[in-house]
Amino acid sequence: MTAYGYPDYLYHKKKHEWFTEEFSCIKGKLETGAPLVEIIGLSNNLLITWFSNHIRTTDKALGGFLASKNKGA
């Protein structure tokens, strides 16, 4: 993203940092023995949110940007 000068790099990076923090929180709950049903619910919600929002919007915008840069190469 930085090599191509992606204008929404910081926003995109923050979204990935958010995902990593959320995943770490779920992992911590697993390691401390939280009920498995809670962990499954949190995991499902996180992944559904990530796939439905981030990949379909944020990553798609990045893909379009990179494709436009590739056409000029």
mmCIF file of the N, C-alpha and C atoms, coordinates in Angstrom:
data_MODEL
# 
_entry.id   MODEL 
# 
loop_
_atom_site.group_PDB 
_atom_site.id 
_atom_site.type_symbol 
_atom_site.label_atom_id 
_atom_site.label_alt_id 
_atom_site.label_comp_id 
_atom_site.label_asym_id 
_atom_site.label_entity_id 
_atom_site.label_seq_id 
_atom_site.pdbx_PDB_ins_code 
_atom_site.Cartn_x 
_atom_site.Cartn_y 
_atom_site.Cartn_z 
_atom_site.occupancy 
_atom_site.B_iso_or_equiv 
_atom_site.pdbx_formal_charge 
_atom_site.auth_seq_id 
_atom_site.auth_comp_id 
_atom_site.auth_asym_id 
_atom_site.auth_atom_id 
_atom_site.pdbx_PDB_model_num 
ATOM 1   N N  . MET A 1 1  ? 0.826   -1.188  0.000   1.00 0.00 ? 1  MET A N  1 
ATOM 2   C CA . MET A 1 1  ? 0.000   0.000   0.000   1.00 0.00 ? 1  MET A CA 1 
ATOM 3   C C  . MET A 1 1  ? 0.869   1.249   0.000   1.00 0.00 ? 1  MET A C  1 
ATOM 4   N N  . THR A 1 2  ? 1.921   1.216   0.801   1.00 0.00 ? 2  THR A N  1 
ATOM 5   C CA . THR A 1 2  ? 2.770   2.402   0.857   1.00 0.00 ? 2  THR A CA 1 
ATOM 6   C C  . THR A 1 2  ? 3.596   2.544   -0.417  1.00 0.00 ? 2  THR A C  1 
ATOM 7   N N  . ALA A 1 3  ? 3.995   1.435   -1.011  1.00 0.00 ? 3  ALA A N  1 
ATOM 8   C CA . ALA A 1 3  ? 4.802   1.496   -2.235  1.00 0.00 ? 3  ALA A CA 1 
ATOM 9   C C  . ALA A 1 3  ? 4.040   2.155   -3.383  1.00 0.00 ? 3  ALA A C  1 
ATOM 10  N N  . TYR A 1 4  ? 2.711   2.003   -3.380  1.00 0.00 ? 4  TYR A N  1 
ATOM 11  C CA . TYR A 1 4  ? 1.888   2.587   -4.437  1.00 0.00 ? 4  TYR A CA 1 
ATOM 12  C C  . TYR A 1 4  ? 1.218   3.892   -4.009  1.00 0.00 ? 4  TYR A C  1 
ATOM 13  N N  . GLY A 1 5  ? 1.489   4.331   -2.801  1.00 0.00 ? 5  GLY A N  1 
ATOM 14  C CA . GLY A 1 5  ? 0.916   5.586   -2.334  1.00 0.00 ? 5  GLY A CA 1 
ATOM 15  C C  . GLY A 1 5  ? -0.583  5.529   -2.095  1.00 0.00 ? 5  GLY A C  1 
ATOM 16  N N  . TYR A 1 6  ? -1.045  4.430   -1.536  1.00 0.00 ? 6  TYR A N  1 
ATOM 17  C CA . TYR A 1 6  ? -2.481  4.275   -1.282  1.00 0.00 ? 6  TYR A CA 1 
ATOM 18  C C  . TYR A 1 6  ? -2.954  5.346   -0.293  1.00 0.00 ? 6  TYR A C  1 
ATOM 19  N N  . PRO A 1 7  ? -3.894  6.188   -0.689  1.00 0.00 ? 7  PRO A N  1 
ATOM 20  C CA . PRO A 1 7  ? -4.297  7.314   0.158   1.00 0.00 ? 7  PRO A CA 1 
ATOM 21  C C  . PRO A 1 7  ? -5.004  6.915   1.456   1.00 0.00 ? 7  PRO A C  1 
ATOM 22  N N  . ASP A 1 8  ? -5.617  5.742   1.507   1.00 0.00 ? 8  ASP A N  1 
ATOM 23  C CA . ASP A 1 8  ? -6.323  5.300   2.714   1.00 0.00 ? 8  ASP A CA 1 
ATOM 24  C C  . ASP A 1 8  ? -5.507  4.298   3.525   1.00 0.00 ? 8  ASP A C  1 
ATOM 25  N N  . TYR A 1 9  ? -4.197  4.354   3.369   1.00 0.00 ? 9  TYR A N  1 
ATOM 26  C CA . TYR A 1 9  ? -3.321  3.402   4.052   1.00 0.00 ? 9  TYR A CA 1 
ATOM 27  C C  . TYR A 1 9  ? -3.528  3.405   5.570   1.00 0.00 ? 9  TYR A C  1 
ATOM 28  N N  . LEU A 1 10 ? -3.509  4.576   6.191   1.00 0.00 ? 10 LEU A N  1 
ATOM 29  C CA . LEU A 1 10 ? -3.622  4.638   7.648   1.00 0.00 ? 10 LEU A CA 1 
ATOM 30  C C  . LEU A 1 10 ? -4.960  4.086   8.132   1.00 0.00 ? 10 LEU A C  1 
ATOM 31  N N  . TYR A 1 11 ? -6.031  4.408   7.427   1.00 0.00 ? 11 TYR A N  1 
ATOM 32  C CA . TYR A 1 11 ? -7.349  3.871   7.777   1.00 0.00 ? 11 TYR A CA 1 
ATOM 33  C C  . TYR A 1 11 ? -7.342  2.346   7.667   1.00 0.00 ? 11 TYR A C  1 
ATOM 34  N N  . HIS A 1 12 ? -6.799  1.855   6.568   1.00 0.00 ? 12 HIS A N  1 
ATOM 35  C CA . HIS A 1 12 ? -6.759  0.415   6.324   1.00 0.00 ? 12 HIS A CA 1 
ATOM 36  C C  . HIS A 1 12 ? -5.910  -0.277  7.403   1.00 0.00 ? 12 HIS A C  1 
ATOM 37  N N  . LYS A 1 13 ? -4.785  0.301   7.717   1.00 0.00 ? 13 LYS A N  1 
ATOM 38  C CA . LYS A 1 13 ? -3.901  -0.260  8.736   1.00 0.00 ? 13 LYS A CA 1 
ATOM 39  C C  . LYS A 1 13 ? -4.601  -0.304  10.090  1.00 0.00 ? 13 LYS A C  1 
ATOM 40  N N  . LYS A 1 14 ? -5.323  0.762   10.436  1.00 0.00 ? 14 LYS A N  1 
ATOM 41  C CA . LYS A 1 14 ? -6.043  0.795   11.712  1.00 0.00 ? 14 LYS A CA 1 
ATOM 42  C C  . LYS A 1 14 ? -7.099  -0.305  11.782  1.00 0.00 ? 14 LYS A C  1 
ATOM 43  N N  . LYS A 1 15 ? -7.739  -0.576  10.670  1.00 0.00 ? 15 LYS A N  1 
ATOM 44  C CA . LYS A 1 15 ? -8.741  -1.648  10.641  1.00 0.00 ? 15 LYS A CA 1 
ATOM 45  C C  . LYS A 1 15 ? -8.098  -3.003  10.910  1.00 0.00 ? 15 LYS A C  1 
ATOM 46  N N  . HIS A 1 16 ? -6.917  -3.231  10.350  1.00 0.00 ? 16 HIS A N  1 
ATOM 47  C CA . HIS A 1 16 ? -6.213  -4.489  10.604  1.00 0.00 ? 16 HIS A CA 1 
ATOM 48  C C  . HIS A 1 16 ? -5.736  -4.563  12.047  1.00 0.00 ? 16 HIS A C  1 
ATOM 49  N N  . GLU A 1 17 ? -5.311  -3.453  12.600  1.00 0.00 ? 17 GLU A N  1 
ATOM 50  C CA . GLU A 1 17 ? -4.907  -3.417  14.007  1.00 0.00 ? 17 GLU A CA 1 
ATOM 51  C C  . GLU A 1 17 ? -6.097  -3.725  14.911  1.00 0.00 ? 17 GLU A C  1 
ATOM 52  N N  . TRP A 1 18 ? -7.255  -3.178  14.562  1.00 0.00 ? 18 TRP A N  1 
ATOM 53  C CA . TRP A 1 18 ? -8.477  -3.457  15.334  1.00 0.00 ? 18 TRP A CA 1 
ATOM 54  C C  . TRP A 1 18 ? -8.775  -4.953  15.316  1.00 0.00 ? 18 TRP A C  1 
ATOM 55  N N  . PHE A 1 19 ? -8.696  -5.566  14.127  1.00 0.00 ? 19 PHE A N  1 
ATOM 56  C CA . PHE A 1 19 ? -8.971  -6.996  14.005  1.00 0.00 ? 19 PHE A CA 1 
ATOM 57  C C  . PHE A 1 19 ? -8.001  -7.797  14.870  1.00 0.00 ? 19 PHE A C  1 
ATOM 58  N N  . THR A 1 20 ? -6.733  -7.446  14.816  1.00 0.00 ? 20 THR A N  1 
ATOM 59  C CA . THR A 1 20 ? -5.715  -8.153  15.592  1.00 0.00 ? 20 THR A CA 1 
ATOM 60  C C  . THR A 1 20 ? -5.991  -8.033  17.086  1.00 0.00 ? 20 THR A C  1 
ATOM 61  N N  . GLU A 1 21 ? -6.381  -6.846  17.543  1.00 0.00 ? 21 GLU A N  1 
ATOM 62  C CA . GLU A 1 21 ? -6.703  -6.641  18.961  1.00 0.00 ? 21 GLU A CA 1 
ATOM 63  C C  . GLU A 1 21 ? -7.918  -7.467  19.375  1.00 0.00 ? 21 GLU A C  1 
ATOM 64  N N  . GLU A 1 22 ? -8.938  -7.473  18.541  1.00 0.00 ? 22 GLU A N  1 
ATOM 65  C CA . GLU A 1 22 ? -10.142 -8.250  18.845  1.00 0.00 ? 22 GLU A CA 1 
ATOM 66  C C  . GLU A 1 22 ? -9.827  -9.747  18.903  1.00 0.00 ? 22 GLU A C  1 
ATOM 67  N N  . PHE A 1 23 ? -9.028  -10.196 17.954  1.00 0.00 ? 23 PHE A N  1 
ATOM 68  C CA . PHE A 1 23 ? -8.651  -11.609 17.922  1.00 0.00 ? 23 PHE A CA 1 
ATOM 69  C C  . PHE A 1 23 ? -7.833  -11.966 19.166  1.00 0.00 ? 23 PHE A C  1 
ATOM 70  N N  . SER A 1 24 ? -6.923  -11.091 19.560  1.00 0.00 ? 24 SER A N  1 
ATOM 71  C CA . SER A 1 24 ? -6.113  -11.325 20.766  1.00 0.00 ? 24 SER A CA 1 
ATOM 72  C C  . SER A 1 24 ? -6.986  -11.406 22.008  1.00 0.00 ? 24 SER A C  1 
ATOM 73  N N  . CYS A 1 25 ? -8.004  -10.585 22.054  1.00 0.00 ? 25 CYS A N  1 
ATOM 74  C CA . CYS A 1 25 ? -8.934  -10.607 23.184  1.00 0.00 ? 25 CYS A CA 1 
ATOM 75  C C  . CYS A 1 25 ? -9.655  -11.958 23.260  1.00 0.00 ? 25 CYS A C  1 
ATOM 76  N N  . ILE A 1 26 ? -10.098 -12.426 22.119  1.00 0.00 ? 26 ILE A N  1 
ATOM 77  C CA . ILE A 1 26 ? -10.775 -13.729 22.080  1.00 0.00 ? 26 ILE A CA 1 
ATOM 78  C C  . ILE A 1 26 ? -9.800  -14.832 22.481  1.00 0.00 ? 26 ILE A C  1 
ATOM 79  N N  . LYS A 1 27 ? -8.588  -14.769 21.990  1.00 0.00 ? 27 LYS A N  1 
ATOM 80  C CA . LYS A 1 27 ? -7.564  -15.751 22.341  1.00 0.00 ? 27 LYS A CA 1 
ATOM 81  C C  . LYS A 1 27 ? -7.313  -15.742 23.839  1.00 0.00 ? 27 LYS A C  1 
ATOM 82  N N  . GLY A 1 28 ? -7.264  -14.554 24.428  1.00 0.00 ? 28 GLY A N  1 
ATOM 83  C CA . GLY A 1 28 ? -7.071  -14.447 25.866  1.00 0.00 ? 28 GLY A CA 1 
ATOM 84  C C  . GLY A 1 28 ? -8.191  -15.096 26.647  1.00 0.00 ? 28 GLY A C  1 
ATOM 85  N N  . LYS A 1 29 ? -9.408  -14.920 26.176  1.00 0.00 ? 29 LYS A N  1 
ATOM 86  C CA . LYS A 1 29 ? -10.554 -15.558 26.834  1.00 0.00 ? 29 LYS A CA 1 
ATOM 87  C C  . LYS A 1 29 ? -10.439 -17.080 26.759  1.00 0.00 ? 29 LYS A C  1 
ATOM 88  N N  . LEU A 1 30 ? -9.989  -17.572 25.614  1.00 0.00 ? 30 LEU A N  1 
ATOM 89  C CA . LEU A 1 30 ? -9.809  -19.011 25.443  1.00 0.00 ? 30 LEU A CA 1 
ATOM 90  C C  . LEU A 1 30 ? -8.757  -19.537 26.423  1.00 0.00 ? 30 LEU A C  1 
ATOM 91  N N  . GLU A 1 31 ? -7.665  -18.797 26.533  1.00 0.00 ? 31 GLU A N  1 
ATOM 92  C CA . GLU A 1 31 ? -6.575  -19.221 27.412  1.00 0.00 ? 31 GLU A CA 1 
ATOM 93  C C  . GLU A 1 31 ? -6.936  -19.151 28.891  1.00 0.00 ? 31 GLU A C  1 
ATOM 94  N N  . THR A 1 32 ? -7.886  -18.293 29.243  1.00 0.00 ? 32 THR A N  1 
ATOM 95  C CA . THR A 1 32 ? -8.284  -18.192 30.654  1.00 0.00 ? 32 THR A CA 1 
ATOM 96  C C  . THR A 1 32 ? -9.467  -19.092 30.987  1.00 0.00 ? 32 THR A C  1 
ATOM 97  N N  . GLY A 1 33 ? -9.918  -19.857 30.022  1.00 0.00 ? 33 GLY A N  1 
ATOM 98  C CA . GLY A 1 33 ? -10.968 -20.838 30.306  1.00 0.00 ? 33 GLY A CA 1 
ATOM 99  C C  . GLY A 1 33 ? -12.383 -20.308 30.213  1.00 0.00 ? 33 GLY A C  1 
ATOM 100 N N  . ALA A 1 34 ? -12.596 -19.253 29.463  1.00 0.00 ? 34 ALA A N  1 
ATOM 101 C CA . ALA A 1 34 ? -13.963 -18.751 29.265  1.00 0.00 ? 34 ALA A CA 1 
ATOM 102 C C  . ALA A 1 34 ? -14.811 -19.846 28.623  1.00 0.00 ? 34 ALA A C  1 
ATOM 103 N N  . PRO A 1 35 ? -16.122 -19.796 28.836  1.00 0.00 ? 35 PRO A N  1 
ATOM 104 C CA . PRO A 1 35 ? -16.992 -20.814 28.248  1.00 0.00 ? 35 PRO A CA 1 
ATOM 105 C C  . PRO A 1 35 ? -16.830 -20.866 26.722  1.00 0.00 ? 35 PRO A C  1 
ATOM 106 N N  . LEU A 1 36 ? -16.728 -22.077 26.221  1.00 0.00 ? 36 LEU A N  1 
ATOM 107 C CA . LEU A 1 36 ? -16.505 -22.272 24.791  1.00 0.00 ? 36 LEU A CA 1 
ATOM 108 C C  . LEU A 1 36 ? -17.615 -21.651 23.948  1.00 0.00 ? 36 LEU A C  1 
ATOM 109 N N  . VAL A 1 37 ? -18.831 -21.706 24.413  1.00 0.00 ? 37 VAL A N  1 
ATOM 110 C CA . VAL A 1 37 ? -19.937 -21.123 23.658  1.00 0.00 ? 37 VAL A CA 1 
ATOM 111 C C  . VAL A 1 37 ? -19.742 -19.610 23.504  1.00 0.00 ? 37 VAL A C  1 
ATOM 112 N N  . GLU A 1 38 ? -19.198 -18.962 24.513  1.00 0.00 ? 38 GLU A N  1 
ATOM 113 C CA . GLU A 1 38 ? -18.913 -17.523 24.425  1.00 0.00 ? 38 GLU A CA 1 
ATOM 114 C C  . GLU A 1 38 ? -17.825 -17.262 23.383  1.00 0.00 ? 38 GLU A C  1 
ATOM 115 N N  . ILE A 1 39 ? -16.795 -18.065 23.416  1.00 0.00 ? 39 ILE A N  1 
ATOM 116 C CA . ILE A 1 39 ? -15.682 -17.899 22.477  1.00 0.00 ? 39 ILE A CA 1 
ATOM 117 C C  . ILE A 1 39 ? -16.143 -18.127 21.041  1.00 0.00 ? 39 ILE A C  1 
ATOM 118 N N  . ILE A 1 40 ? -16.966 -19.129 20.839  1.00 0.00 ? 40 ILE A N  1 
ATOM 119 C CA . ILE A 1 40 ? -17.491 -19.407 19.499  1.00 0.00 ? 40 ILE A CA 1 
ATOM 120 C C  . ILE A 1 40 ? -18.329 -18.233 19.013  1.00 0.00 ? 40 ILE A C  1 
ATOM 121 N N  . GLY A 1 41 ? -19.176 -17.704 19.878  1.00 0.00 ? 41 GLY A N  1 
ATOM 122 C CA . GLY A 1 41 ? -20.006 -16.551 19.508  1.00 0.00 ? 41 GLY A CA 1 
ATOM 123 C C  . GLY A 1 41 ? -19.178 -15.331 19.162  1.00 0.00 ? 41 GLY A C  1 
ATOM 124 N N  . LEU A 1 42 ? -18.180 -15.036 19.975  1.00 0.00 ? 42 LEU A N  1 
ATOM 125 C CA . LEU A 1 42 ? -17.306 -13.892 19.706  1.00 0.00 ? 42 LEU A CA 1 
ATOM 126 C C  . LEU A 1 42 ? -16.527 -14.082 18.407  1.00 0.00 ? 42 LEU A C  1 
ATOM 127 N N  . SER A 1 43 ? -16.022 -15.290 18.205  1.00 0.00 ? 43 SER A N  1 
ATOM 128 C CA . SER A 1 43 ? -15.277 -15.592 16.974  1.00 0.00 ? 43 SER A CA 1 
ATOM 129 C C  . SER A 1 43 ? -16.156 -15.448 15.748  1.00 0.00 ? 43 SER A C  1 
ATOM 130 N N  . ASN A 1 44 ? -17.342 -15.998 15.814  1.00 0.00 ? 44 ASN A N  1 
ATOM 131 C CA . ASN A 1 44 ? -18.270 -15.900 14.676  1.00 0.00 ? 44 ASN A CA 1 
ATOM 132 C C  . ASN A 1 44 ? -18.595 -14.444 14.360  1.00 0.00 ? 44 ASN A C  1 
ATOM 133 N N  . ASN A 1 45 ? -18.898 -13.669 15.387  1.00 0.00 ? 45 ASN A N  1 
ATOM 134 C CA . ASN A 1 45 ? -19.225 -12.252 15.168  1.00 0.00 ? 45 ASN A CA 1 
ATOM 135 C C  . ASN A 1 45 ? -18.056 -11.497 14.562  1.00 0.00 ? 45 ASN A C  1 
ATOM 136 N N  . LEU A 1 46 ? -16.855 -11.754 15.070  1.00 0.00 ? 46 LEU A N  1 
ATOM 137 C CA . LEU A 1 46 ? -15.675 -11.074 14.546  1.00 0.00 ? 46 LEU A CA 1 
ATOM 138 C C  . LEU A 1 46 ? -15.452 -11.424 13.078  1.00 0.00 ? 46 LEU A C  1 
ATOM 139 N N  . LEU A 1 47 ? -15.514 -12.706 12.760  1.00 0.00 ? 47 LEU A N  1 
ATOM 140 C CA . LEU A 1 47 ? -15.251 -13.124 11.379  1.00 0.00 ? 47 LEU A CA 1 
ATOM 141 C C  . LEU A 1 47 ? -16.344 -12.660 10.425  1.00 0.00 ? 47 LEU A C  1 
ATOM 142 N N  . ILE A 1 48 ? -17.581 -12.710 10.853  1.00 0.00 ? 48 ILE A N  1 
ATOM 143 C CA . ILE A 1 48 ? -18.677 -12.231 9.995   1.00 0.00 ? 48 ILE A CA 1 
ATOM 144 C C  . ILE A 1 48 ? -18.508 -10.738 9.737   1.00 0.00 ? 48 ILE A C  1 
ATOM 145 N N  . THR A 1 49 ? -18.196 -9.983  10.776  1.00 0.00 ? 49 THR A N  1 
ATOM 146 C CA . THR A 1 49 ? -17.976 -8.545  10.614  1.00 0.00 ? 49 THR A CA 1 
ATOM 147 C C  . THR A 1 49 ? -16.809 -8.289  9.670   1.00 0.00 ? 49 THR A C  1 
ATOM 148 N N  . TRP A 1 50 ? -15.726 -9.008  9.864   1.00 0.00 ? 50 TRP A N  1 
ATOM 149 C CA . TRP A 1 50 ? -14.533 -8.812  9.046   1.00 0.00 ? 50 TRP A CA 1 
ATOM 150 C C  . TRP A 1 50 ? -14.807 -9.134  7.584   1.00 0.00 ? 50 TRP A C  1 
ATOM 151 N N  . PHE A 1 51 ? -15.410 -10.286 7.342   1.00 0.00 ? 51 PHE A N  1 
ATOM 152 C CA . PHE A 1 51 ? -15.665 -10.684 5.958   1.00 0.00 ? 51 PHE A CA 1 
ATOM 153 C C  . PHE A 1 51 ? -16.719 -9.811  5.285   1.00 0.00 ? 51 PHE A C  1 
ATOM 154 N N  . SER A 1 52 ? -17.781 -9.506  6.002   1.00 0.00 ? 52 SER A N  1 
ATOM 155 C CA . SER A 1 52 ? -18.862 -8.757  5.362   1.00 0.00 ? 52 SER A CA 1 
ATOM 156 C C  . SER A 1 52 ? -18.543 -7.280  5.216   1.00 0.00 ? 52 SER A C  1 
ATOM 157 N N  . ASN A 1 53 ? -17.778 -6.713  6.137   1.00 0.00 ? 53 ASN A N  1 
ATOM 158 C CA . ASN A 1 53 ? -17.492 -5.285  6.065   1.00 0.00 ? 53 ASN A CA 1 
ATOM 159 C C  . ASN A 1 53 ? -16.122 -4.996  5.476   1.00 0.00 ? 53 ASN A C  1 
ATOM 160 N N  . HIS A 1 54 ? -15.105 -5.509  6.091   1.00 0.00 ? 54 HIS A N  1 
ATOM 161 C CA . HIS A 1 54 ? -13.754 -5.138  5.680   1.00 0.00 ? 54 HIS A CA 1 
ATOM 162 C C  . HIS A 1 54 ? -13.404 -5.656  4.288   1.00 0.00 ? 54 HIS A C  1 
ATOM 163 N N  . ILE A 1 55 ? -13.554 -6.916  4.075   1.00 0.00 ? 55 ILE A N  1 
ATOM 164 C CA . ILE A 1 55 ? -13.128 -7.490  2.798   1.00 0.00 ? 55 ILE A CA 1 
ATOM 165 C C  . ILE A 1 55 ? -13.986 -6.977  1.657   1.00 0.00 ? 55 ILE A C  1 
ATOM 166 N N  . ARG A 1 56 ? -15.291 -6.883  1.875   1.00 0.00 ? 56 ARG A N  1 
ATOM 167 C CA . ARG A 1 56 ? -16.177 -6.451  0.790   1.00 0.00 ? 56 ARG A CA 1 
ATOM 168 C C  . ARG A 1 56 ? -16.126 -4.957  0.525   1.00 0.00 ? 56 ARG A C  1 
ATOM 169 N N  . THR A 1 57 ? -15.583 -4.172  1.438   1.00 0.00 ? 57 THR A N  1 
ATOM 170 C CA . THR A 1 57 ? -15.530 -2.729  1.199   1.00 0.00 ? 57 THR A CA 1 
ATOM 171 C C  . THR A 1 57 ? -14.091 -2.205  1.179   1.00 0.00 ? 57 THR A C  1 
ATOM 172 N N  . THR A 1 58 ? -13.399 -2.330  2.302   1.00 0.00 ? 58 THR A N  1 
ATOM 173 C CA . THR A 1 58 ? -12.065 -1.755  2.429   1.00 0.00 ? 58 THR A CA 1 
ATOM 174 C C  . THR A 1 58 ? -11.061 -2.444  1.508   1.00 0.00 ? 58 THR A C  1 
ATOM 175 N N  . ASP A 1 59 ? -11.050 -3.765  1.521   1.00 0.00 ? 59 ASP A N  1 
ATOM 176 C CA . ASP A 1 59 ? -10.122 -4.485  0.642   1.00 0.00 ? 59 ASP A CA 1 
ATOM 177 C C  . ASP A 1 59 ? -10.505 -4.332  -0.825  1.00 0.00 ? 59 ASP A C  1 
ATOM 178 N N  . LYS A 1 60 ? -11.785 -4.256  -1.092  1.00 0.00 ? 60 LYS A N  1 
ATOM 179 C CA . LYS A 1 60 ? -12.236 -4.060  -2.479  1.00 0.00 ? 60 LYS A CA 1 
ATOM 180 C C  . LYS A 1 60 ? -11.764 -2.703  -3.004  1.00 0.00 ? 60 LYS A C  1 
ATOM 181 N N  . ALA A 1 61 ? -11.835 -1.679  -2.169  1.00 0.00 ? 61 ALA A N  1 
ATOM 182 C CA . ALA A 1 61 ? -11.344 -0.356  -2.573  1.00 0.00 ? 61 ALA A CA 1 
ATOM 183 C C  . ALA A 1 61 ? -9.842  -0.400  -2.828  1.00 0.00 ? 61 ALA A C  1 
ATOM 184 N N  . LEU A 1 62 ? -9.119  -1.087  -1.980  1.00 0.00 ? 62 LEU A N  1 
ATOM 185 C CA . LEU A 1 62 ? -7.676  -1.237  -2.184  1.00 0.00 ? 62 LEU A CA 1 
ATOM 186 C C  . LEU A 1 62 ? -7.398  -1.974  -3.492  1.00 0.00 ? 62 LEU A C  1 
ATOM 187 N N  . GLY A 1 63 ? -8.147  -3.026  -3.742  1.00 0.00 ? 63 GLY A N  1 
ATOM 188 C CA . GLY A 1 63 ? -7.974  -3.781  -4.983  1.00 0.00 ? 63 GLY A CA 1 
ATOM 189 C C  . GLY A 1 63 ? -8.204  -2.919  -6.225  1.00 0.00 ? 63 GLY A C  1 
ATOM 190 N N  . GLY A 1 64 ? -9.231  -2.085  -6.179  1.00 0.00 ? 64 GLY A N  1 
ATOM 191 C CA . GLY A 1 64 ? -9.504  -1.189  -7.293  1.00 0.00 ? 64 GLY A CA 1 
ATOM 192 C C  . GLY A 1 64 ? -8.373  -0.198  -7.493  1.00 0.00 ? 64 GLY A C  1 
ATOM 193 N N  . PHE A 1 65 ? -7.860  0.324   -6.389  1.00 0.00 ? 65 PHE A N  1 
ATOM 194 C CA . PHE A 1 65 ? -6.748  1.275   -6.464  1.00 0.00 ? 65 PHE A CA 1 
ATOM 195 C C  . PHE A 1 65 ? -5.524  0.611   -7.079  1.00 0.00 ? 65 PHE A C  1 
ATOM 196 N N  . LEU A 1 66 ? -5.191  -0.580  -6.594  1.00 0.00 ? 66 LEU A N  1 
ATOM 197 C CA . LEU A 1 66 ? -4.011  -1.283  -7.112  1.00 0.00 ? 66 LEU A CA 1 
ATOM 198 C C  . LEU A 1 66 ? -4.199  -1.683  -8.583  1.00 0.00 ? 66 LEU A C  1 
ATOM 199 N N  . ALA A 1 67 ? -5.407  -2.069  -8.954  1.00 0.00 ? 67 ALA A N  1 
ATOM 200 C CA . ALA A 1 67 ? -5.673  -2.418  -10.343 1.00 0.00 ? 67 ALA A CA 1 
ATOM 201 C C  . ALA A 1 67 ? -5.465  -1.207  -11.244 1.00 0.00 ? 67 ALA A C  1 
ATOM 202 N N  . SER A 1 68 ? -5.894  -0.040  -10.775 1.00 0.00 ? 68 SER A N  1 
ATOM 203 C CA . SER A 1 68 ? -5.708  1.175   -11.583 1.00 0.00 ? 68 SER A CA 1 
ATOM 204 C C  . SER A 1 68 ? -4.224  1.514   -11.726 1.00 0.00 ? 68 SER A C  1 
ATOM 205 N N  . LYS A 1 69 ? -3.440  1.248   -10.704 1.00 0.00 ? 69 LYS A N  1 
ATOM 206 C CA . LYS A 1 69 ? -1.998  1.485   -10.770 1.00 0.00 ? 69 LYS A CA 1 
ATOM 207 C C  . LYS A 1 69 ? -1.338  0.488   -11.716 1.00 0.00 ? 69 LYS A C  1 
ATOM 208 N N  . ASN A 1 70 ? -1.847  -0.734  -11.714 1.00 0.00 ? 70 ASN A N  1 
ATOM 209 C CA . ASN A 1 70 ? -1.286  -1.794  -12.557 1.00 0.00 ? 70 ASN A CA 1 
ATOM 210 C C  . ASN A 1 70 ? -1.575  -1.531  -14.038 1.00 0.00 ? 70 ASN A C  1 
ATOM 211 N N  . LYS A 1 71 ? -2.702  -0.915  -14.342 1.00 0.00 ? 71 LYS A N  1 
ATOM 212 C CA . LYS A 1 71 ? -3.050  -0.597  -15.737 1.00 0.00 ? 71 LYS A CA 1 
ATOM 213 C C  . LYS A 1 71 ? -2.075  0.402   -16.316 1.00 0.00 ? 71 LYS A C  1 
ATOM 214 N N  . GLY A 1 72 ? -1.567  1.270   -15.472 1.00 0.00 ? 72 GLY A N  1 
ATOM 215 C CA . GLY A 1 72 ? -0.637  2.289   -15.940 1.00 0.00 ? 72 GLY A CA 1 
ATOM 216 C C  . GLY A 1 72 ? 0.792   1.777   -16.093 1.00 0.00 ? 72 GLY A C  1 
ATOM 217 N N  . ALA A 1 73 ? 1.037   0.560   -15.612 1.00 0.00 ? 73 ALA A N  1 
ATOM 218 C CA . ALA A 1 73 ? 2.406   0.021   -15.662 1.00 0.00 ? 73 ALA A CA 1 
ATOM 219 C C  . ALA A 1 73 ? 2.738   -0.582  -17.006 1.00 0.00 ? 73 ALA A C  1 
# 
